[in-house]
């Protein structure tokens, strides 16, 4: 393995192990936005990606896929349970999403988090060339920047946080709050989704560590002196190209028409697309919609809500309960309101290929994004990107990062069920001219600020900070 000039470190490698044509196991690149954003650059320089391959208890040697060196980090089944499902997804995830679900604090989970973060840092340290750059991603790896800096002070380190950072009053609950702040401050640039997240982080740094903070700059003590770290917002976006291409494809457009027909050609199709997660406000959305049907403001013959809830974190208790709650609510509403020909909610606990997702976006008159807290919410941006005819309405929670940018959406506070009902009615009844005016502005925003703009601005800030 040759040393890489640019190394991405993320919990997961951008590949999945799947069955090949002859029944053998092969690697398939997973089509995430992050890979799409970084791929061109990783081909131009010597690039490597450090991450877990998604299977416990297997040691896999580094290998190359599509011109990128992939460096698997091995995790035992117990580490998956304690570091990933435990500390990352049952401590940090609920705490950072404003304790929508109660965070669990367990010392052995924290210990596993430290151990696994060190393993990722060591792996990155071994992969990166002299004076190279390492870009660490997300809340599973908050200690990696500092651990890596100790191992390799010559390296430029960036960190991007994909989820919210909580207000200090909540953050202060974390028993290891100071260690996590120090871990993050090992980076030269710490990127957040929203200006508010960066502000909360800087407040925590000032109040807990008492480091000097001026605007977005932190003076981090190092040796005898200090080093500057920059913390600010870099709102992530999508790779718009595949969405535009799919939205223009005849077969995808035909599939959208077929979806409408198979739902009985209702006057309005409402759509929700989420990982089945308690942060996404799926219950609130279903409650509001169910009440609109019960109140007679919507008629089941005229509307259908399609809810794709892709399976997620099925071994974490909070997710098991959530699934039960949602499925009970859906079947109650359907049981109370369906007719032989029309269903109120078409609920799909399944994952779909991207072609089908785009066909759904094209079929939907109204997109419902009602997250209670969400770092960005890429689904909102994907919907907008595919609406090539400038029709359709986005209902968007103000608690998403996307709400900072997508100002022409119908904004909602999902906790306010009456307000949410009114917002759904506004969307369902919006005249075409008004839809067009809003959608044109939303589309300009998303097409001008795509994922390439995001990664370029982050990397530009990184080289600037390192150069000063
Ligand atoms: C985290 C933060 C932040 C979903 N179901 C299927 C499917 N998806 C795709 C969507 C979208 C992605 O998954 C979900 O991204 P989101 O941004 O909506 O949400 P999280 O998964 O929670 O992501 C979030 C993001 O990181 C990036 O920084 O925006 O706030 O929580 O792309 O389309 N894709 C396919 N089939 C499915 O069934 N193909």
Boltz pocket constraint, residues with backbone or C-beta under 6 A from the ligand:
constraints:
  - pocket:
      binder: B
      contacts: [[A, 162], [A, 163], [A, 236], [A, 273], [A, 274], [A, 275], [A, 308], [A, 310], [A, 350], [A, 351], [A, 352], [A, 353], [A, 354], [A, 357], [A, 374], [A, 375], [A, 376], [A, 377], [A, 378], [A, 379], [A, 380], [A, 382]]
      max_distance: 6.0
